[in-house]
C-alpha cells in the first residue's frame, strides 16, 4: 500500500514534527495563529452565492390558471384596501382645508363688516355736521 501524499497529510506531518510535549495550548495557538487564519480564509464561503440562499429567495413559476387568478385576486384585494385607506385620508384632508378656508373667509368678511360700519358711522356724522352747520359739543 502506498503512503498518502495529499496536502492534508503533509501539513499533519509538518505540524506533528513541531509539536513539543512541553508546550501549552495557548503557546501552540499563538504559534499556529497565522496558519489558522489562512485555513479559515480558505474555508470561508460567500453565503450569498450558495445555491440554498439563491433558492430561498427565488419563487418557482406556476403556470396554472388557478394560481394566477388567486395571485391576481390577492393583489387586487390588497390594492383596494390600501386605496380605501388613502381615499379616506385624502377626503379628511380636503374637508379640513375647506373648513379652514371658509373660516378664514368668514373672519375676513367680519372684519370688512366692522370696517363698513365704522365708515358708515363716520360718513353719517360728517353729513350731519355739514348740512346742519353744527359743531360737535367738544369744540364749543
Residue frames as a rotation matrix with the C-alpha (Angstrom) as fourth column:
UNK 1
0.581 0.814 0.000 0.00
0.814 -0.581 0.000 0.00
0.000 0.000 -1.000 0.00
UNK 2
-0.220 -0.648 0.729 1.31
0.634 -0.663 -0.398 3.43
0.742 0.374 0.557 -0.96
UNK 3
-0.471 0.040 -0.881 1.66
0.782 -0.444 -0.438 6.13
-0.409 -0.895 0.178 1.74
UNK 4
0.595 0.788 0.160 -0.68
0.793 -0.542 -0.277 9.14
-0.131 0.292 -0.947 1.44
UNK 5
-0.562 -0.825 0.061 0.92
0.816 -0.540 0.205 12.21
-0.136 0.165 0.977 -0.20
UNK 6
0.307 0.754 0.581 -2.01
0.771 -0.555 0.313 14.65
0.558 0.351 -0.751 -0.04
UNK 7
-0.194 -0.357 0.914 -1.73
-0.062 -0.925 -0.374 18.26
0.979 -0.130 0.158 1.20
UNK 8
0.656 0.528 0.540 -3.53
-0.561 -0.138 0.817 17.49
0.506 -0.838 0.205 4.44
UNK 9
0.873 -0.372 -0.315 -1.15
0.466 0.827 0.316 14.63
0.143 -0.422 0.895 5.26
UNK 10
-0.056 -0.942 0.331 1.88
0.668 -0.282 -0.689 16.87
0.742 0.182 0.645 4.62
UNK 11
0.023 0.127 0.992 0.50
-0.454 -0.882 0.124 19.52
0.891 -0.453 0.038 6.96
UNK 12
0.932 0.348 0.104 -0.12
-0.261 0.443 0.857 16.96
0.253 -0.826 0.504 9.66
UNK 13
0.548 -0.804 -0.230 3.45
0.797 0.585 -0.149 15.68
0.255 -0.102 0.962 9.36
UNK 14
-0.168 -0.621 0.766 4.82
0.310 -0.770 -0.557 19.25
0.936 0.144 0.322 9.34
UNK 15
0.149 0.289 0.946 2.98
-0.698 -0.647 0.308 20.35
0.700 -0.706 0.105 12.48
UNK 16
0.965 0.168 -0.202 3.42
-0.006 0.782 0.623 16.96
0.262 -0.600 0.756 14.13
UNK 17
0.218 -0.961 -0.171 7.16
0.793 0.276 -0.543 17.36
0.569 -0.017 0.822 13.93
UNK 18
-0.375 -0.362 0.854 6.95
-0.052 -0.911 -0.409 20.82
0.926 -0.197 0.323 15.52
UNK 19
0.655 0.697 0.292 4.83
-0.353 -0.060 0.934 19.75
0.668 -0.715 0.207 18.46
UNK 20
-0.612 -0.782 -0.115 6.75
-0.143 0.252 -0.957 19.52
0.778 -0.570 -0.266 21.65
UNK 21
-0.023 0.667 -0.745 5.11
0.674 0.560 0.481 17.91
0.738 -0.491 -0.462 24.63
UNK 22
-0.499 -0.259 -0.827 6.13
0.848 -0.345 -0.403 20.75
-0.181 -0.902 0.391 26.98
UNK 23
-0.964 0.151 0.219 4.05
-0.067 -0.935 0.349 23.48
0.257 0.321 0.911 25.24
UNK 24
-0.554 0.829 -0.078 0.64
0.195 0.038 -0.980 24.56
-0.809 -0.558 -0.182 26.46
UNK 25
0.056 0.703 0.709 -2.41
0.951 0.180 -0.253 25.01
-0.305 0.688 -0.658 24.31
UNK 26
0.830 0.248 -0.500 -2.10
0.181 -0.967 -0.178 28.83
-0.528 0.057 -0.847 24.41
UNK 27
-0.071 -0.942 -0.328 1.51
-0.358 -0.283 0.890 28.71
-0.931 0.181 -0.317 23.27
UNK 28
-0.603 -0.095 0.792 0.56
0.567 0.647 0.510 26.43
-0.561 0.757 -0.336 20.38
UNK 29
0.465 0.851 0.246 -2.33
0.826 -0.317 -0.466 28.72
-0.319 0.420 -0.850 19.38
UNK 30
0.607 -0.332 -0.722 0.00
-0.230 -0.943 0.241 31.72
-0.761 0.020 -0.649 19.31
UNK 31
-0.474 -0.875 0.102 2.47
-0.213 0.226 0.951 29.81
-0.854 0.429 -0.293 17.20
UNK 32
-0.656 0.274 0.703 -0.20
0.684 0.611 0.399 28.50
-0.320 0.743 -0.588 14.81
UNK 33
-0.021 0.748 -0.664 -2.24
0.242 -0.640 -0.729 31.72
-0.970 -0.176 -0.167 14.58
UNK 34
-0.338 -0.151 -0.929 -1.12
-0.743 -0.562 0.362 32.71
-0.577 0.813 0.078 11.08
UNK 35
-0.987 -0.040 -0.155 -1.73
-0.125 0.799 0.588 29.19
0.100 0.600 -0.794 9.77
UNK 36
-0.519 0.851 -0.077 -5.18
0.698 0.370 -0.613 29.08
-0.493 -0.372 -0.787 11.36
UNK 37
-0.046 0.471 -0.881 -6.11
-0.223 -0.865 -0.450 32.44
-0.974 0.175 0.145 9.80
UNK 38
-0.667 -0.282 -0.690 -5.06
-0.720 0.006 0.694 31.17
-0.192 0.959 -0.207 6.40
UNK 39
-0.939 0.344 0.008 -7.14
0.341 0.926 0.159 27.99
0.047 0.152 -0.987 6.82
UNK 40
-0.245 0.886 -0.393 -10.19
0.510 -0.227 -0.830 29.97
-0.825 -0.403 -0.396 7.97
UNK 41
-0.185 0.110 -0.976 -9.86
-0.601 -0.799 0.024 32.31
-0.777 0.591 0.214 5.00
UNK 42
-0.890 -0.218 -0.401 -9.59
-0.453 0.525 0.720 29.34
0.054 0.823 -0.566 2.64
UNK 43
-0.807 0.583 -0.093 -12.65
0.590 0.801 -0.106 27.60
0.012 -0.140 -0.990 4.12
UNK 44
-0.485 0.647 -0.588 -14.83
0.039 -0.656 -0.754 30.71
-0.874 -0.389 0.293 4.34
UNK 45
-0.532 0.416 0.738 -17.75
0.846 0.295 0.444 30.79
-0.033 0.860 -0.508 1.89
UNK 46
-0.939 0.343 -0.038 -19.71
-0.345 -0.929 0.134 33.68
0.010 0.139 0.990 0.44
UNK 47
-0.662 0.704 0.258 -23.22
0.299 0.563 -0.771 32.89
-0.688 -0.433 -0.583 1.69
UNK 48
0.056 0.735 -0.675 -24.97
-0.506 -0.562 -0.654 34.97
-0.861 0.378 0.341 -0.97
UNK 49
-0.235 -0.202 -0.951 -23.64
-0.966 0.156 0.205 32.77
0.106 0.967 -0.232 -3.78
UNK 50
-0.886 -0.044 0.461 -24.73
-0.180 0.949 -0.257 29.48
-0.427 -0.311 -0.849 -2.21
UNK 51
-0.771 0.617 -0.158 -27.49
0.000 0.248 0.969 27.68
0.637 0.747 -0.191 -4.07
UNK 52
-0.358 0.663 -0.657 -29.52
0.921 0.367 -0.132 27.33
0.154 -0.652 -0.742 -0.87
UNK 53
-0.430 0.193 -0.882 -29.69
0.361 -0.859 -0.363 31.09
-0.828 -0.474 0.300 -0.35
UNK 54
-0.909 0.122 -0.398 -30.49
-0.407 -0.461 0.788 31.68
-0.087 0.879 0.469 -4.04
UNK 55
-0.648 0.693 -0.315 -33.29
0.345 0.636 0.691 29.09
0.679 0.339 -0.651 -3.97
UNK 56
-0.460 0.457 -0.761 -34.63
0.839 -0.056 -0.541 30.56
-0.290 -0.887 -0.358 -0.74
UNK 57
-0.419 0.216 -0.882 -35.22
-0.009 -0.972 -0.234 33.94
-0.908 -0.090 0.409 -2.43
UNK 58
-0.829 0.130 -0.544 -36.43
-0.557 -0.112 0.823 32.70
0.046 0.985 0.165 -5.81
UNK 59
-0.074 0.877 0.475 -40.03
-0.528 0.370 -0.764 31.63
-0.846 -0.307 0.435 -6.25
UNK 60
-0.756 -0.154 0.637 -40.93
0.327 0.754 0.570 28.81
-0.568 0.639 -0.519 -8.58
UNK 61
-0.738 0.511 -0.440 -43.00
-0.674 -0.527 0.518 29.56
0.033 0.679 0.733 -11.66
UNK 62
-0.618 0.650 0.442 -46.51
0.312 0.719 -0.621 28.21
-0.722 -0.246 -0.647 -11.59
UNK 63
-0.970 0.161 -0.183 -48.35
-0.234 -0.401 0.886 28.31
0.069 0.902 0.427 -14.91
UNK 64
-0.570 0.818 -0.076 -51.70
0.821 0.571 -0.008 27.00
0.037 -0.067 -0.997 -13.60
UNK 65
-0.349 0.538 0.767 -54.64
0.208 -0.754 0.623 29.33
0.914 0.378 0.151 -14.22
UNK 66
0.644 0.654 -0.397 -55.98
0.506 0.026 0.862 28.86
0.574 -0.756 -0.314 -10.69
UNK 67
0.116 -0.673 -0.730 -52.74
0.944 -0.155 0.292 30.01
-0.310 -0.723 0.618 -9.09
UNK 68
-0.779 -0.360 0.514 -52.55
0.546 -0.792 0.272 33.04
0.309 0.492 0.814 -11.40
UNK 69
0.024 0.888 0.459 -56.13
0.201 -0.454 0.868 34.00
0.979 0.072 -0.190 -10.52
UNK 70
0.647 0.175 -0.742 -55.51
0.738 0.101 0.668 33.60
0.192 -0.979 -0.063 -6.79
UNK 71
-0.376 -0.863 -0.338 -52.44
0.885 -0.442 0.144 35.81
-0.273 -0.245 0.930 -7.02
UNK 72
-0.701 0.190 0.687 -54.35
0.310 -0.788 0.533 38.42
0.642 0.586 0.494 -9.00
UNK 73
0.410 0.911 -0.041 -57.25
0.369 -0.124 0.921 38.32
0.834 -0.393 -0.387 -6.53
UNK 74
0.383 -0.340 -0.859 -54.86
0.913 -0.001 0.408 38.76
-0.140 -0.940 0.310 -3.58
UNK 75
-0.719 -0.692 0.069 -53.07
0.691 -0.699 0.185 41.68
-0.080 0.180 0.980 -5.24
UNK 76
-0.366 0.682 0.633 -56.42
0.235 -0.590 0.772 43.30
0.900 0.432 0.055 -6.11
UNK 77
0.597 0.614 -0.516 -57.67
0.620 0.054 0.783 42.92
0.509 -0.787 -0.349 -2.54
UNK 78
-0.046 -0.708 -0.705 -54.51
0.930 -0.288 0.228 44.50
-0.364 -0.645 0.672 -1.11
UNK 79
-0.839 -0.279 0.467 -54.71
0.479 -0.786 0.390 47.39
0.259 0.551 0.793 -3.60
UNK 80
0.038 0.938 0.344 -58.38
0.317 -0.338 0.886 48.03
0.948 0.076 -0.310 -2.77
UNK 81
0.585 0.163 -0.795 -57.73
0.803 0.018 0.595 48.09
0.112 -0.986 -0.121 0.99
UNK 82
-0.405 -0.814 -0.417 -54.74
0.808 -0.532 0.253 50.42
-0.427 -0.234 0.873 0.66
UNK 83
-0.718 0.185 0.671 -56.67
0.416 -0.659 0.627 52.60
0.557 0.730 0.396 -1.82
UNK 84
0.383 0.923 -0.030 -59.62
0.523 -0.189 0.831 52.96
0.762 -0.334 -0.555 0.58
UNK 85
0.344 -0.337 -0.877 -57.34
0.882 -0.205 0.424 53.98
-0.322 -0.919 0.227 3.43
UNK 86
-0.750 -0.660 0.039 -55.63
0.618 -0.680 0.394 56.57
-0.234 0.319 0.918 1.23
UNK 87
-0.409 0.683 0.606 -59.02
0.434 -0.438 0.787 57.82
0.803 0.585 -0.117 -0.07
UNK 88
0.587 0.626 -0.513 -60.34
0.734 -0.144 0.664 58.30
0.342 -0.766 -0.544 3.47
UNK 89
-0.056 -0.701 -0.711 -57.22
0.813 -0.445 0.375 60.25
-0.580 -0.557 0.595 4.41
UNK 90
-0.849 -0.253 0.464 -57.47
0.506 -0.644 0.574 62.44
0.154 0.722 0.675 1.30
UNK 91
0.032 0.946 0.323 -61.15
0.515 -0.292 0.806 63.18
0.857 0.141 -0.496 1.98
UNK 92
0.541 0.105 -0.835 -60.33
0.834 -0.198 0.515 64.11
-0.111 -0.975 -0.194 5.58
UNK 93
-0.503 -0.803 -0.320 -57.59
0.697 -0.596 0.400 66.48
-0.512 -0.022 0.859 4.43
UNK 94
-0.694 0.311 0.650 -59.89
0.439 -0.532 0.724 68.10
0.571 0.787 0.232 1.83
UNK 95
0.405 0.897 -0.178 -62.63
0.663 -0.154 0.732 68.55
0.629 -0.414 -0.657 4.42
UNK 96
0.253 -0.402 -0.880 -60.19
0.848 -0.346 0.402 70.14
-0.466 -0.848 0.254 6.85
UNK 97
-0.776 -0.622 0.101 -58.84
0.580 -0.643 0.500 72.51
-0.246 0.447 0.860 4.19
UNK 98
-0.360 0.712 0.603 -62.30
0.471 -0.419 0.776 73.61
0.805 0.564 -0.184 3.06
UNK 99
0.617 0.570 -0.543 -63.34
0.745 -0.198 0.637 74.31
0.255 -0.798 -0.546 6.64
UNK 100
-0.104 -0.752 -0.651 -60.13
0.795 -0.456 0.401 76.25
-0.598 -0.475 0.645 7.23
UNK 101
-0.850 -0.210 0.484 -60.60
0.498 -0.619 0.607 78.31
0.172 0.757 0.630 4.09
UNK 102
0.049 0.942 0.332 -64.26
0.512 -0.309 0.802 79.04
0.858 0.131 -0.497 4.86
UNK 103
0.520 0.085 -0.850 -63.34
0.843 -0.211 0.495 80.03
-0.137 -0.974 -0.181 8.43
UNK 104
-0.531 -0.785 -0.319 -60.68
0.670 -0.619 0.410 82.41
-0.519 0.003 0.855 7.16
UNK 105
-0.685 0.364 0.631 -63.13
0.421 -0.509 0.750 83.88
0.594 0.780 0.196 4.65
UNK 106
0.410 0.869 -0.278 -65.72
0.724 -0.125 0.678 84.30
0.554 -0.479 -0.680 7.43
UNK 107
0.174 -0.434 -0.884 -63.20
0.817 -0.437 0.376 86.17
-0.549 -0.788 0.279 9.59
UNK 108
-0.838 -0.502 0.215 -62.29
0.525 -0.632 0.570 88.36
-0.150 0.590 0.793 6.62
UNK 109
-0.263 0.833 0.487 -65.98
0.499 -0.314 0.808 89.17
0.826 0.455 -0.333 5.99
UNK 110
0.531 0.429 -0.731 -66.47
0.842 -0.174 0.510 90.01
0.092 -0.886 -0.454 9.67
UNK 111
-0.327 -0.730 -0.600 -63.52
0.699 -0.614 0.366 92.44
-0.636 -0.300 0.711 9.55
UNK 112
-0.858 0.046 0.511 -64.94
0.408 -0.543 0.734 94.03
0.311 0.838 0.448 6.40
UNK 113
0.178 0.984 0.016 -68.38
0.685 -0.135 0.715 94.42
0.706 -0.116 -0.698 8.05
UNK 114
0.350 -0.122 -0.929 -66.80
0.843 -0.392 0.369 96.15
-0.409 -0.912 -0.035 11.05
UNK 115
-0.732 -0.665 -0.150 -64.90
0.505 -0.677 0.535 98.50
-0.457 0.315 0.832 8.75
UNK 116
-0.565 0.603 0.564 -68.06
0.497 -0.297 0.815 99.22
0.659 0.741 -0.132 6.74
UNK 117
0.464 0.749 -0.473 -69.95
0.830 -0.181 0.527 100.06
0.309 -0.637 -0.706 9.94
UNK 118
-0.028 -0.558 -0.829 -67.19
0.713 -0.592 0.374 102.41
-0.700 -0.581 0.415 11.03
UNK 119
-0.907 -0.307 0.287 -67.13
0.417 -0.563 0.714 104.10
-0.058 0.767 0.639 7.62
UNK 120
-0.154 0.937 0.315 -70.95
0.637 -0.149 0.756 104.48
0.755 0.317 -0.574 7.62
UNK 121
0.492 0.312 -0.813 -70.87
0.859 -0.322 0.397 105.95
-0.138 -0.894 -0.427 11.10
UNK 122
-0.436 -0.729 -0.527 -68.15
0.568 -0.678 0.467 108.42
-0.698 -0.096 0.710 10.09
UNK 123
-0.854 0.160 0.494 -69.96
0.390 -0.431 0.814 109.47
0.343 0.888 0.306 6.91
UNK 124
0.183 0.975 -0.128 -73.21
0.805 -0.074 0.589 109.85
0.565 -0.211 -0.798 8.86
UNK 125
0.288 -0.165 -0.943 -71.50
0.771 -0.545 0.331 112.15
-0.568 -0.822 -0.030 11.37
UNK 126
-0.768 -0.638 -0.059 -69.85
0.453 -0.606 0.654 114.10
-0.453 0.475 0.754 8.57
UNK 127
-0.542 0.643 0.540 -73.14
0.538 -0.228 0.812 114.61
0.645 0.731 -0.222 6.70
UNK 128
0.428 0.728 -0.536 -74.91
0.878 -0.194 0.437 115.63
0.214 -0.658 -0.722 9.89
UNK 129
0.028 -0.513 -0.858 -72.24
0.624 -0.662 0.416 118.22
-0.781 -0.547 0.301 10.70
UNK 130
-0.860 -0.424 0.283 -72.02
0.468 -0.440 0.766 119.51
-0.201 0.792 0.577 7.15
UNK 131
-0.411 0.777 0.477 -75.71
0.540 -0.214 0.814 120.10
0.735 0.592 -0.331 6.47
UNK 132
0.594 0.683 -0.425 -76.70
0.735 -0.246 0.632 121.33
0.327 -0.688 -0.648 9.90
UNK 133
0.111 -0.690 0.715 -73.62
0.006 -0.719 -0.695 123.52
0.994 0.081 -0.076 10.30
UNK 134
0.923 0.158 0.351 -73.35
-0.347 -0.050 0.936 122.29
0.165 -0.986 0.008 13.82
UNK 135
-0.126 -0.991 -0.043 -70.10
-0.670 0.117 -0.733 121.78
0.732 -0.064 -0.678 15.56
UNK 136
0.084 0.104 -0.991 -69.54
0.467 0.875 0.131 118.88
0.881 -0.473 0.025 17.87
UNK 137
0.911 0.398 0.103 -70.07
0.086 -0.430 0.899 119.71
0.402 -0.810 -0.426 21.51
UNK 138
0.509 -0.776 -0.372 -66.47
0.806 0.279 0.522 119.05
-0.301 -0.565 0.768 22.37
UNK 139
-0.423 -0.710 0.563 -65.28
0.857 -0.516 -0.005 122.00
0.294 0.480 0.826 20.25
UNK 140
0.286 0.649 0.705 -67.87
0.373 -0.753 0.543 124.51
0.883 0.108 -0.457 21.54
